[in-house]
Amino acid sequence: MKKKEITKINNSDENKLDKKVENKVSIISPRLTEKASRMSNKNIYTFNVINTATKINLAKEIVTTYKVKPIKITIINNPRTAVLVRGKHGFKSGFKKASVFLKKGDKINFA
């Protein structure tokens, strides 16, 4: 039996991948819902993000945009769902959202 070789990505290849995603803005908009406003009292803020967003890129963008450092970021991916409207099949578009946890005393103003 031959051993399978594991190929390793060079650092230069990783940097190229990061730069491709880094050039795009990861945050689309803040998510302004009743639940999100209740969570913001506990220093948890939610954002609509692009489908290729990662935690690292979001953290960098939040630091540069809002001048606060997040403690933790969770990403939730809601897939598209099939619906039936007036006898025709269709889909509700899916979306991706991120919850950003901040330490006490840090705030993000959306106004």
N, C-alpha and C positions, 0 to 999 in steps of 0.2 A: 504494500500500500504506500502510495505517495502522500507525503504531508502537504496539506494545503498551505500555501504561503499567504500571509496576511500582508496586504499592501498598506503602506502608511502614507498619509497625505503629507506632503512637504509643507513647511510653514508658509512658504510663498503662495501655495495653492489655497491655504486657509485664509490668508490675508486677502487674496483676490475675491474669495467668496464673501468675506465680511464687507469688503468695499462695495460689492454689488448691492448688498442689502442696506449698507450704511448710507448710500447716496439717497435712498428713498426715505421719505418721512414715514415712520412706523405708526405714529398716532394719527388716526383720522379725526376723532373728536372726543370730547369728554362725554360719557354716557349719563345723561340727565334724566333719571327716573326716580320714582319715590323710594325704591329700595336703595339706589345709589346715594340719594341724599341722606337717608338714615345711616348708611355705612360711613359717609364722610364725617359724621360726628365722632366716629371711632377711629378716625385717621386712615380710612380705607377708601381710595378713590378708584373709580372704574373708567376705562377708556375703550372706545371702539378702535381696533387696530387692524392693519392689513394682514392678509392671510400668511405672509412670509415672515411676520414679526417673531423675534426671539426675545427671551428675557434679558439677555445681555444688551441687545440693541435698544430695547425699551428703557432699560436702566440708564444707558448713556444719554438717550434723548430726554428723559425726564430731568436728569441733572442739568443738561444744557438749557432746556426750555423753562423749567419751573424753579431752578436753583435749589432743589431739595434732593437729598439722597434717600432712595427707598431702602427699607429693611428687607422686604420680600416682595416678589411679584409672582402672581399666579395667572396663567393663561387658560381661558376656557374657549373651546372650539365647538360652536353649535353648527352641526351639519344642515344641509338643506333638507326640507321635508316635503313630501308629496301631498298635494291638496287636490280637491275636486271642486271646481268653480263653474257653475252653470252647465254642468254636464261635461266639462272638458278637464282633462288632466293637466296639471301644472306643478310647479315647484315654488315654495317660498324660499327665497335666497338665504343661505347660511351666513354666519358672521363669526368673527373672532373678537373676544373682549379680554381685557387684562385688568386685574385688580392689583392696585399698588398700595402696599402697606408702608406707612410713614411712622417715624418715632413721634412721641408726644412732643407737642410744641411746634412741629412742622405743619404748615398748611399750604394748600394750593387754592388760589383764588381764580375762579373761572370768569368773573365779571369783567 
